[in-house]
Amino acid sequence: MNSGTAVASKRDAILDAALELFSERTFASTPMPELARRAGVGAGTIYRYFDSKDALVNALFQRWKTEMAETVSGDIPTGLTPREQFKHWWRGLWKFA
């Protein structure tokens, strides 16, 4: 694993753990040391990737928004009527949820 992959993996592990814990306990009720344990990193490691807990939740939202946009609107075939495009978009949204 190269260092770029390791960095992405740790960052993703932190984001994944944050999503789980924020869903289970809420944002305000999730202590950073617990988040670090769930992610399998040291507490200080989180701050190497995110300046604050607010920056972490913002990055989590941005990742979710990007994944949703790619899932919902990706690969819409050309030549569809607006109605068919709309149906395709809704199917993508349903798959994402």
C-alpha positions as a Python dict, from the first residue, in 0.01 Angstrom:
ca = {
    (1, 'M'): (0, 0, 0),
    (2, 'N'): (152, 334, -95),
    (3, 'S'): (133, 633, 138),
    (4, 'G'): (-142, 800, -67),
    (5, 'T'): (-359, 491, -32),
    (6, 'A'): (-286, 470, 342),
    (7, 'V'): (-387, 833, 386),
    (8, 'A'): (-711, 779, 195),
    (9, 'S'): (-782, 461, 391),
    (10, 'K'): (-737, 630, 729),
    (11, 'R'): (-944, 928, 621),
    (12, 'D'): (-1219, 698, 493),
    (13, 'A'): (-1205, 489, 812),
    (14, 'I'): (-1254, 807, 1018),
    (15, 'L'): (-1545, 920, 800),
    (16, 'D'): (-1707, 576, 811),
    (17, 'A'): (-1674, 559, 1190),
    (18, 'A'): (-1810, 913, 1223),
    (19, 'L'): (-2118, 826, 1019),
    (20, 'E'): (-2183, 519, 1234),
    (21, 'L'): (-2135, 698, 1565),
    (22, 'F'): (-2323, 1014, 1468),
    (23, 'S'): (-2612, 790, 1361),
    (24, 'E'): (-2601, 595, 1686),
    (25, 'R'): (-2530, 873, 1935),
    (26, 'T'): (-2567, 1209, 1755),
    (27, 'F'): (-2292, 1450, 1661),
    (28, 'A'): (-2282, 1627, 1998),
    (29, 'S'): (-2276, 1303, 2197),
    (30, 'T'): (-1983, 1147, 2012),
    (31, 'P'): (-1648, 1201, 2185),
    (32, 'M'): (-1344, 1214, 1959),
    (33, 'P'): (-1156, 939, 2151),
    (34, 'E'): (-1446, 701, 2089),
    (35, 'L'): (-1449, 798, 1723),
    (36, 'A'): (-1076, 726, 1704),
    (37, 'R'): (-1124, 381, 1861),
    (38, 'R'): (-1403, 296, 1617),
    (39, 'A'): (-1189, 412, 1323),
    (40, 'G'): (-886, 218, 1446),
    (41, 'V'): (-665, 527, 1469),
    (42, 'G'): (-517, 738, 1747),
    (43, 'A'): (-716, 1040, 1863),
    (44, 'G'): (-446, 1275, 1736),
    (45, 'T'): (-466, 1115, 1392),
    (46, 'I'): (-815, 1254, 1342),
    (47, 'Y'): (-676, 1606, 1371),
    (48, 'R'): (-415, 1533, 1104),
    (49, 'Y'): (-704, 1495, 859),
    (50, 'F'): (-964, 1733, 1003),
    (51, 'D'): (-910, 2062, 1187),
    (52, 'S'): (-1211, 2012, 1411),
    (53, 'K'): (-1517, 1800, 1471),
    (54, 'D'): (-1715, 2052, 1264),
    (55, 'A'): (-1469, 2011, 975),
    (56, 'L'): (-1511, 1633, 1005),
    (57, 'V'): (-1890, 1649, 983),
    (58, 'N'): (-1861, 1890, 689),
    (59, 'A'): (-1631, 1646, 506),
    (60, 'L'): (-1875, 1366, 583),
    (61, 'F'): (-2159, 1568, 433),
    (62, 'Q'): (-1952, 1652, 124),
    (63, 'R'): (-1867, 1284, 72),
    (64, 'W'): (-2231, 1182, 111),
    (65, 'K'): (-2345, 1457, -126),
    (66, 'T'): (-2093, 1352, -391),
    (67, 'E'): (-2185, 983, -362),
    (68, 'M'): (-2552, 1067, -388),
    (69, 'A'): (-2505, 1290, -692),
    (70, 'E'): (-2298, 1025, -870),
    (71, 'T'): (-2551, 752, -791),
    (72, 'V'): (-2860, 954, -875),
    (73, 'S'): (-2754, 1127, -1193),
    (74, 'G'): (-2474, 906, -1321),
    (75, 'D'): (-2510, 716, -1645),
    (76, 'I'): (-2837, 870, -1765),
    (77, 'P'): (-2868, 736, -2118),
    (78, 'T'): (-2887, 990, -2397),
    (79, 'G'): (-3198, 1023, -2606),
    (80, 'L'): (-3444, 985, -2321),
    (81, 'T'): (-3749, 1203, -2295),
    (82, 'P'): (-3760, 1436, -1994),
    (83, 'R'): (-4011, 1200, -1833),
    (84, 'E'): (-3779, 900, -1880),
    (85, 'Q'): (-3484, 1102, -1746),
    (86, 'F'): (-3689, 1191, -1440),
    (87, 'K'): (-3777, 824, -1384),
    (88, 'H'): (-3412, 729, -1421),
    (89, 'W'): (-3312, 996, -1168),
    (90, 'W'): (-3571, 873, -915),
    (91, 'R'): (-3459, 512, -956),
    (92, 'G'): (-3105, 625, -881),
    (93, 'L'): (-3223, 810, -572),
    (94, 'W'): (-3413, 502, -455),
    (95, 'K'): (-3104, 283, -504),
    (96, 'F'): (-2893, 530, -309),
    (97, 'A'): (-3132, 534, -14),
}
